[in-house]
Amino acid sequence: MAETRDERDDEDKRALEARLRTLKDDIAAERSSDAPPSEAQEASPMAQGMKGASELIAAVLVGAAIGWGADRLAGTRPLFFIVFFFIGVAAGVLNLVRAVVPKPPK
């Protein structure tokens, strides 16, 4: 005799619930591991340097782009470009300092 649609739906629901329980158990096991992910995967000095350089360049470019756009809208040639360029430089250096200076222990 063939299964009814309700029986198949119940079977599918039980299988889904079993997979969900397994997934929850796996997530709980991962969260209870000894080291947090940030300490477990320490970046190499080369990777840290590349990250810092890219953050500095991105901050300068974003600042310059905002200044250029503000100059185009306001009709003032280099004023906003210069101001926002230096704001971008300051933001990039601040990001580098935050990345390099160790955080104090709690």
N, C-alpha and C positions, 0 to 999 in steps of 0.2 A: 504494500500500500504506500502511496506517495505521501511525503510530508506536506503538511499544510503550510501556508505562508506564515501563519503565526508561530508555528514551531521553528521554522527557519529563522525568523526574526529574533526569537528568544535565544536560539543557539548563537546567532551572530552577536547578540547583546552580551551573552556570557563570555564569548571569546574576546570581545572588545574590553570588557571589564577585567578579564585576566591579564591582557596585555597592558592595560592601564596600571594595574597593581604592580606588575613587573617593572614598568617604567618608573613608578614612584619609588619603589625599592632601590632601583639603580641610582636615581637622583639623590636619595637620602644617603646612600653609601658614598657617593662622590663628595657630597657636602661635608661628610664627617671624616674626610681624609685628614692626615696630620698637618700638612703645610698648606697655607693658602696659595692660590694660583700665582699671585704676584711674586712670592718668594720661591716657589717651585721652579719658575721659569725665569731665571735671571738673564737679562740681555747682555750680549757681549759689548765690550767697549766700542767696537766699530759700529754696532747697531745704535748704541746710545749717541755716538757722535753724529751719525747720519740723521737720527731723529731730531737732535738739537739743531743741526744746520737747516733741515727742512722747515722746522718750526720758525726759525729766525727769518729765513727767506720768505716764507708764507706771510708772516706778520708784516714785513716790509712791503711786500707786493700788495697786500690788502689795504694797508694804510695809503700807499701811493695811488691805488685805484680809487679809493674813496675820495681822496683829495683831488684827483684829476676830474672825477665826476662832479664834485662840488664846484670846481672852477668852471667847468662847462656850463653848469646850471646858473651860476652867479655872474659869469662873465668876467671873473677876475683870473688873470692868467696864472701866475705861479704861487699865489698866496696860499690857498688851501692845500695845494699839492705839497708844498714845503712843510706846512704845519702837520698834515696827516702822515707825511713820510717820516718825520721825526717821532710822531706818536707810534707809528708802526715799528720803528727801530726800538723805542723804549719798551713796547709790549714784547717784542722778540727777545730782548735782553732779559726782561723780567721772567719770561718763560724759561730761558736758559738757567738763570739763577735758581729758580724754583726746582729745576731738574737736578742741579748739581749739589745744592746745599742739602745735607741729610736732615731728615725730619727728627725732631726730638722725641725720645721715648715717652710713652704715657705713664 
